[in-house]
Structures are given as C-alpha cells and as structure tokens.
C-alpha cells in the first residue's frame, strides 16, 4: 500500500541503505550530486551491519575471549566461575550495532543526503513508487539499485532460524543443527558451540567452505571437530519436521539415512538477490537466468542511467565488494573515469582458525587449465604463532612459474582476514615473488607468513628445510 500522497524529484536516487547503497550515496554527494537514499529499514546499515557481518563478529569475539579464558591454564592462568549471561551478551552486541548505525546516519546527514523510509518499486525508467513510505514516490534522473539479498529457505522447513534470528541470540539451544557448511553456517555454528550448544553441521559438498581449496578446509575441519558435536559432509537434510519440543531431521549421507532430534535448526544454504519484487522489469532492467542484474564494468544495467551494485549483481555476495562497487557507480554517474575491474576480491571466514583467500585458487587453476606453482609456509615454523599457542595452519602463495607473478594467496591462521589484504594488494599491483621477498615485514608477526611463503616459492627459505 502506498502511504504518502506526494512525489519528490531528485537527480540521483539510491535504493538500499546497506554497505553498497550508503557508500554510493556518500560518494555521490561528495562528488556534487543531489542524492536521495531510499531504505525499507528504520535505520541504515543493511544486512551486514544490522544482522550479519557486524553482530556475528562481535559474538565471535566474545566466544574467542571465553575460549582464551578456558585455555588459560596452558599459560599458567586459571579462570574459575566463567559464566555466560545471554542478556548482557545480546545487549553488548546490540550496542555495537546501534552505535555504528547511528554513525552511518550521521555521515548521511552531514552530506545533506535525504533518507526516505519505504519499499521502492520501479514504475518506469525514471520513476518509482514507495510502499509503506512517507512519500508516494520519487522521480529521478539517475538511480543506483542496491537492494541486497536474503537467505534461501528450502520449502517445508517451518520455525527454523536464518542468520537473522540466530544472531539475535534468542536462546541457547541444547542441540543445534546447522544446514550448510559455508562461512555463514560455520561462523554461527561456532558461536553457539562457544556459548554452550551441541552443534551438528551438515554440508552436501565434499569439503567445508566449498569455495576454498581442500587443504585449507581440511585444517578448519580438523579444528571444528574439537568444538562441534559432529560434521557431516556429502550429506543432505532430507526432511525437517517441527514438533512441540524441537525438530526431527532426517539426514542422508554416505552411511545411509537416519533421524536425529534437535532443539533448533539454522538454515545457511545460501542467499538470493532481492530483485524479484522491485519492478525492475518496468524500468527495462534485464536480469540473468538466476535473477541477478546484468551489469557492465561501470555497473550500468541495460538502462544506462540505472546502475546496480552489491548482492543483486553477479559475483560473491560480500560487503566489501558492494562498497567498492558503490564507489565506482557514484563516480561513473558523476562523470569520473571509473570501473569495477579488480583482479581479486578477498573472501574470509571468521572461524577458529580464520580462513581467507584471494585471487586464483588451486581448484580454479586446475579447472581452467592455468599453469601455476605453489609454496606453503606452516605456522609451526612461525615464531609469533608459538607465542600465541596457535600453530595449526599455513599460508600458501600461487604464482606463475615462469615470471614469478603472484596469482593468488590462501591463509588458514589467526587473523587470516587481516593478512589477506597484502595478497590482494600484490595481485592488484601485479607484484611478483621478488616484490614480496623484498618487502620487510615486522618481526615477530603473523604477517611474516606471506614473506616466508614467498621465500619458499623462490627456493631460498630460511625457517623451513629446503625441499
């Protein structure tokens, strides 16, 4: 239902207030465009800030502190009486989200960006209506669409959690079934394991975090077996039947079919783009067969003055990809020579240990027939790792065996999400192994993983035996 009766005109309308939309709006305003931001939420930040990336990382940190306290006896520190207060944990997490969302709102106000609440539906190439909004609609000269994505929920599962409900920590279930062994399922599963749930993860693929190489996921799998109740690979959840005291799930895998009882179920099998109910067809915007908006390097759609960014466009559904695309789209509409032509988009799973990769993976190289060489450096040979008591994992660098040019990097290690930025920069700069080896890294740090792996690739390692 359209709530308002007035229409408004603007030079640029940005639809969606997540890390793609609000970044695009700010950059466009800074470049001199008149900007209106439309969002169907009551505060800016989108899924990432309000119910995804930020709250999950806050909870992961809290669990990490608890784990460090429990294992303090390894260092001669004994902690007694460690208890969880779910209410205070939830309030602490919510406080972080509130503060960051208020910060985004302040940035938008400071730029003079008008924020209008409502659900946008395009009615033509230069107009949209607002459902449940203060205005009837907006007429625009240009638009950036950043409506994000939502969880995929298989049919027949009622009452199960998605990431949104799980990260609100409504309860600590005795047994939690996590359907999906990607980074969302593993992060949230690890959180609940850390606060007292017995967690079972079910994944249809042969490895956890299917986008990562097998050697990376193998290290993570081994560690998770210590904290989770069970991990079932090559297994599907055939049925989930809700009952009065939980769920009865039928698991089908290599060992046959069996039924298990769980107190709660988390569905984390992927996300779908929010393009199906916003009138893009009326605007003339073309979608591909999977429902993603077709865009060029400048993020222009089939309608040149309407651009699309973030999860509704092809590629990984990652906040940092959306933010970069938002900057590109704003610069393009402001007449700047900009394009989304990046060599690498880093990915990270904030598990324990963290997993991150950028550029070419070994499975991609084999699939595409790309010649490559790879060198690894283990945490067991890294001084900084021993000082933290965490020596499981490694870094590897993929490179061109003829030129030494860096093709990709993968890390399974504490702080892998931080370390992968160096590998991404190396790819964007066209760096070689020699460039990495010639870069002095501070000692003792985890960042030396990149240096040491590059030295091993060059055949002159210091801290591991020569092969």
URVEN-V388842 format. One record per helix or strand. SS is the DSSP state (@ for helix, = for strand). FROM is the first residue (numbers start at 1). LEN is the number of residues. Records with the same first field share a line. If there is no record, write none. Layout:
SS->FROM-LEN + FROM-LEN
This chain:
=->7-9 + 35-5 + 114-4 + 119-6 + 127-5 + 137-9 + 149-3 + 161-1 + 175-5 + 198-5 + 230-3 + 236-8 + 246-8 + 256-7 + 264-4 + 271-3 + 287-1 + 293-1 + 300-1 + 306-3 + 313-1 + 347-3 + 354-6 + 373-6 + 394-6 + 405-9 + 432-1
@->21-10 + 46-6 + 53-18 + 72-4 + 86-25 + 163-4 + 183-12 + 214-14 + 280-4 + 310-3 + 319-15 + 362-7 + 379-3 + 383-6 + 416-14 + 433-5 + 448-10
